[in-house]
Amino acid sequence: MRRRPSDGLLPLIAAGLVISMVLGGLLLIDGVEGGRYREQSFAVTTQQAAAVRARVEQSLNARLFLVRSLVAMVRGNPELTQGEFEEVAAAAAEGISGVRGLALARNAIATHFFPLAGNEQAIGHDLLADPNRRGAILEVIDRRRFLLQGPLPLLQGGEAVIGRLPVVLPDPGTPVVAREATSGSSAGSGRVWGLAVIIIDVETILREAGVVGGGDGAVEFALRGRDGLGASGDVFLGRAGLFGEAPVLADITLPNGSWQLGALPQGGWSRQSPHATTLRLLGVALAAACGFAAWRLVRDPICLRRDVAAARESVLVSERRQSMLVESVEDYAIYMLGANGAVASWNNGAFRIMGHSTEEVMGRSHALFYPPDAAQAGLPESELAAARRRGRHSVERWHLRKDGTRFLGVTTIAAIRPGEGAGGGAGEGSGDAQPLGFSVVTHDLTQRIQIESSLRESNRRFHDIVGVAGEFIWESDAKGRYTFVSERVLDVLGHSPAELLHCAMVDLMVPEDGVRVAALLRDHASTGRPFRHEEFRCLGKDGGMVWLWGSGIPVSRADGEVIGFRGVAQDISDQKLIENRLRRTVEKLERSNVELTRFAEVAAHDLQEPLRIMVSYADLLSRRYAGRMDKDADDFLGFIVDSSVRMKSLIQDLLRYSLIERSDPPASLADIGACIREAAAEFKDIVHAIGARLELPDWAPQVPGDVRQFTEVFRNLLANAIEYRSPDRDLVITVAVKPIGAAWELSVTDNGIGIEHQYYHRIFVVFERLHTQRTHPGTGIGLAICKKIVERHGGTMSVTSDPGIGSTFFLTLPAAAADEHGAPVALAE
């Protein structure tokens, strides 16, 4: 249903009106309550101000009466002593708090003081000599009336009011003090004896009156009118700003003036009562509740009407959606039959499976979809009767397509009775009402039959492959108990698959291998990772030991829990026999190499001693008897000496060759540049003598290896280049370096006589020589030593040459682990 804009606006308008009315009443009540509260606050404040004024006046008058007592005492005894004064003053002030002191000043000079303790220095103080007090003293004497001054700060702390009353004696004599006050005097008869003084603590007066330190704190007070000046005097208690906030005012009458009291409720005159917040909250809550009630009262009928319309539209949409869903299903033939079995509806799936269009089947009997023999046997009517009787009937049978072909399918027929939806057939025996029709659903099983046939073929193929495979295939549960074993296991272990079912695989293994495999299965069951190429030993049925090589993967459920393993195992017993034979052969070869090396060392050492003697004596004979025998004897002695020396060189080179493999290359880096420089330095003189040119690289790497052996390699290569130089041109030897992948290639090139291609490999064989000893002397072992050193360091050595042009020897050495071909070592000098 389409929603109208007014449907949502009307409830809001109604709620707004109700809320406005309630809030308007709330404002009216709040204004009335605020006015009443302000009147009440003013009355209470006025009452408290009057009470405070009365208490202050009473407290002051009660204490000022003491001054008049002092005047009467002096008149009765003008010559009273300090002791008499203290006695009388103590009796007069007894029980009266706030009196800081009583004093007499005869002729304006302080003569008596109570209490005297702590005030001894005040005795003898001339009040007229004090400029701060002279004016007040003269005013008291001149006017002969009581004068109240203060509050004033005291030296001993606090504030006090000082009251002074002149003491006038009836003696007609005129004292010295009176003569100083003749100007404008209005004194009556008698003479002025002096002054009676009382000092009253202001805080005590105000506390007794309830201005400070008492009361309920609901009213704030302030006092002004210092020295009795009333409203024009200074503020001496409370906030000065209080008198600007329209307070309640009350005048406190003093003997010579007044103080003005200001009273104001704490926080000022409130515009609202203390219950205003509660009243407003309750009013807002009431307004919200009334507004919500009005909104619901207006909205609910509108929503109900809209929901009814939406439900009706939803039913229509659901029916359309169900119809579209049925029409879109193509894997099932879904159609409706009338009560007489005639087709009433037909979906696309029925057209695809049966081959009939909607126009071809509408109104026709559903017997059209049965094979002729089944239709003649009355099967269509019996199935409808079963559905009518039980409410639902399902059967798997052959169906007939339009083209006459048959297919196996499952058909479900459900009776539709009054009050039931399509397809909502009742259970067996439910109701006696005749059905309005039937809903029919047919599923073609042709694809399922094909899939089942493919699965059977795939299963047969799997068993064939498993039967001819060289490995036996197995499955187990999570604890390693066999749940499937292929027939191949009979050839490997001698057990049939049936004998191994539910048997733990580790029970067939050698104990130590069984423990290892059990731990392996637990670990991979927890991680879900496969295991591969595990070797273990099993005991066959005949008691013999069989080596197996196996791999497996965990089998998991949908939630990831491992429920077993699946894998293969292969018999590797023959490979193990071959491995054992190879291992024994390698061990024999290693022992043989060690023995040969030891023999070469011993032989070389033992042969050098007799050769040294032969060379020594042959040389001795040659030097002692040269020329004393015939020429042939001299030649023979020379042959002996030369052969002995050559034999010694051969033995030494053979010893050097055998010692190359005796130790591993050092782990440190060898500076190839330093090795080249050291080797070149040894031939510096001969290079200069023969007019040769030696070209060295600008930089060279550092590689892992033995510095001494690398130096020997370059020494031999440079010596060979000099030895086999061409007589037709000046010798040029070039040493070069370049990176090749993760290795370095070093080359030594000369322009000598060269080497023919067929001799490339012979020159690296021990004692192999291409020239005679007389033409090019040497042992023929130098290049063999070079190649052995390079190969010992993980490199390779090779040669290329053009006869008559020159040769190049290549050395490829692995780079250091952190070498990036970026750390050259300078060679040029």
Stockholm file with secondary structure:
# STOCKHOLM 1.0

chainA/1-829         MRRRPSDGLLPLIAAGLVISMVLGGLLLIDGVEGGRYREQSFAVTTQQAAAVRARVEQSLNARLFLVRSLVAMVRGNPELTQGEFEEVAAAAAEGISGVRGLALARNAIATHFFPLAGNEQAIGHDLLADPNRRGAILEVIDRRRFLLQGPLPLLQGGEAVIGRLPVVLPDPGTPVVAREATSGSSAGSGRVWGLAVIIIDVETILREAGVVGGGDGAVEFALRGRDGLGASGDVFLGRAGLFGEAPVLADITLPNGSWQLGALPQGGWSRQSPHATTLRLLGVALAAACGFAAWRLVRDPICLRRDVAAARESVLVSERRQSMLVESVEDYAIYMLGANGAVASWNNGAFRIMGHSTEEVMGRSHALFYPPDAAQAGLPESELAAARRRGRHSVERWHLRKDGTRFLGVTTIAAIRPGEGAGGGAGEGSGDAQPLGFSVVTHDLTQRIQIESSLRESNRRFHDIVGVAGEFIWESDAKGRYTFVSERVLDVLGHSPAELLHCAMVDLMVPEDGVRVAALLRDHASTGRPFRHEEFRCLGKDGGMVWLWGSGIPVSRADGEVIGFRGVAQDISDQKLIENRLRRTVEKLERSNVELTRFAEVAAHDLQEPLRIMVSYADLLSRRYAGRMDKDADDFLGFIVDSSVRMKSLIQDLLRYSLIERSDPPASLADIGACIREAAAEFKDIVHAIGARLELPDWAPQVPGDVRQFTEVFRNLLANAIEYRSPDRDLVITVAVKPIGAAWELSVTDNGIGIEHQYYHRIFVVFERLHTQRTHPGTGIGLAICKKIVERHGGTMSVTSDPGIGSTFFLTLPAAAADEHGAPVALAE
#=GR chainA/1-829 SS CCCCHHHHHHHHHHHHHHHHHHHHHHHHHHHHHHHHHHHHHHHHHHHHHHHHHHHHHHHHHHHHHHHHHHHHHHHHCTTCCHHHHHHHHHHHHTTCTTEEEEEEEETTEEEEEESCTTCGGGTTCBSTTCHHHHHHHHHHHHHTSCEEEEEEECTTSSEEEEEEEEEEESCCCCCHHHHHTCTTCCCCSSEEEEEEEEEEEHHHHHHHHTSSSCSCSCEEEEEECGGGBGGGSCEEESCGGGGGSCCEEEEEEETTEEEEEEEEETTSSCSSCTTHHHHHHHHHHHHHHHHHHHHHHHHHHHHHHHHHHHHHHHHHHHHHHHHHHHHHCCSEEEEEEETTSBEEEECHHHHHHHCCCHHHHTTSBGGGGSCHHHHHTTHHHHHHHHHHHHSEEEEEEEEECTTSCEEEEEEEEEEECTTCCTTCCCCTTCCCSCCSEEEEEEEECHHHHHHHHHHHHHHHHHHHHHHHCSSEEEEEETTSBEEEECTTHHHHHSCCHHHHTTCBGGGGBCHHHHHHHHHHHHHHHHHCCCEEEEEEEEECTTSCEEEEEEEEEEEECTTSCEEEEEEEEEECHHHHHHHHHHHHHHHHHHHHHHHHHHHHHHHHHHHHHHHHHHHHHHHHHHHHHTTTSCHHHHHHHHHHHHHHHHHHHHHHHHHHHHHGGGSCCCSSEEEHHHHHHHHHHHTHHHHHHHTCEEECCSEECEEESCHHHHHHHHHHHHHHHHHTCCTTSCCEEEEEEEEETTEEEEEEEECSSCCCGGGTTGGGSTTCCSSCTTTSCSCSCHHHHHHHHHHHTTCEEEEEEETTTEEEEEEEEECCTTCCSCCCEECCC
#=GC SS_cons         CCCCHHHHHHHHHHHHHHHHHHHHHHHHHHHHHHHHHHHHHHHHHHHHHHHHHHHHHHHHHHHHHHHHHHHHHHHHCTTCCHHHHHHHHHHHHTTCTTEEEEEEEETTEEEEEESCTTCGGGTTCBSTTCHHHHHHHHHHHHHTSCEEEEEEECTTSSEEEEEEEEEEESCCCCCHHHHHTCTTCCCCSSEEEEEEEEEEEHHHHHHHHTSSSCSCSCEEEEEECGGGBGGGSCEEESCGGGGGSCCEEEEEEETTEEEEEEEEETTSSCSSCTTHHHHHHHHHHHHHHHHHHHHHHHHHHHHHHHHHHHHHHHHHHHHHHHHHHHHHCCSEEEEEEETTSBEEEECHHHHHHHCCCHHHHTTSBGGGGSCHHHHHTTHHHHHHHHHHHHSEEEEEEEEECTTSCEEEEEEEEEEECTTCCTTCCCCTTCCCSCCSEEEEEEEECHHHHHHHHHHHHHHHHHHHHHHHCSSEEEEEETTSBEEEECTTHHHHHSCCHHHHTTCBGGGGBCHHHHHHHHHHHHHHHHHCCCEEEEEEEEECTTSCEEEEEEEEEEEECTTSCEEEEEEEEEECHHHHHHHHHHHHHHHHHHHHHHHHHHHHHHHHHHHHHHHHHHHHHHHHHHHHHTTTSCHHHHHHHHHHHHHHHHHHHHHHHHHHHHHGGGSCCCSSEEEHHHHHHHHHHHTHHHHHHHTCEEECCSEECEEESCHHHHHHHHHHHHHHHHHTCCTTSCCEEEEEEEEETTEEEEEEEECSSCCCGGGTTGGGSTTCCSSCTTTSCSCSCHHHHHHHHHHHTTCEEEEEEETTTEEEEEEEEECCTTCCSCCCEECCC
//
